[in-house]
Amino acid sequence: MKTTIELPDPLLQAAKTVALKRGTTLKAILEHALAREIAFQDPPASRDIYELNRHSFPVLKPRKTDKVTNEAVYKIMQEEGI
């Protein structure tokens, strides 16, 4: 389906630049960006644990917890008889 949208000039230029760098079309960039935006309409609670990395992929936010090491896992396994 064809449609017309108005974009700010800097945004359109940035999208064209990304398309050129990736060797793809502006249409493909816009489709991908729109699909990604729609797909990640998470409920607010889950947004608290995710963030977008520099490639715009969702990743877990760092949490302030104890570091899990092999030694800690083996100790728990031994305590649990596993």
C-alpha positions in Angstrom: 0.0 0.0 0.0 1.3 3.5 -0.8 1.0 6.3 1.6 2.5 9.8 2.1 4.1 10.9 5.4 5.8 14.1 6.4 9.2 13.6 8.1 11.6 16.3 9.4 14.4 16.8 6.8 17.2 15.7 9.2 15.4 12.5 10.0 14.8 11.7 6.3 18.4 12.4 5.5 19.6 10.2 8.4 17.4 7.4 7.2 18.8 7.7 3.6 22.3 7.7 5.0 21.7 4.5 7.0 20.1 2.9 3.9 23.1 3.8 1.8 25.6 2.5 4.4 23.7 -0.8 4.7 23.3 -1.2 1.0 19.5 -1.3 1.2 16.6 1.0 0.3 14.9 3.7 2.2 11.7 1.7 2.0 13.4 -1.3 3.7 14.8 0.9 6.5 11.4 2.6 7.1 9.6 -0.8 7.1 12.1 -2.3 9.5 12.0 0.7 11.9 8.2 0.7 11.9 7.9 -3.0 12.4 10.4 -2.9 15.3 8.6 0.0 16.9 5.3 -1.9 16.7 6.8 -5.2 17.9 8.2 -3.6 21.1 5.1 -2.2 22.6 5.8 -3.9 25.9 3.8 -3.1 28.9 5.4 -0.5 31.2 6.5 -3.1 33.8 8.8 -4.9 31.3 10.3 -1.6 30.1 11.8 -1.3 33.5 14.1 -4.2 32.9 14.9 -3.7 29.2 16.8 -1.0 27.4 17.9 -0.5 23.8 21.6 -1.0 23.1 23.6 1.1 20.6 22.2 -1.1 17.8 18.6 -0.6 19.0 18.3 -4.2 20.2 16.5 -4.7 23.5 18.8 -6.0 26.3 18.4 -6.5 30.0 19.3 -3.5 32.1 22.2 -4.1 34.5 21.0 -4.9 38.0 22.7 -4.4 41.3 23.1 -8.0 42.3 25.8 -10.4 43.4 28.0 -11.6 40.6 27.3 -15.3 39.7 30.5 -17.3 39.4 31.2 -20.9 38.6 32.3 -21.4 42.2 29.0 -20.0 43.6 27.0 -22.3 41.2 29.1 -25.4 42.2 28.6 -24.6 45.9 24.8 -24.3 45.5 24.8 -27.5 43.4 26.7 -29.3 46.2 24.4 -28.0 48.9 21.4 -29.1 46.9 22.9 -32.5 46.2 22.9 -32.0 42.4 
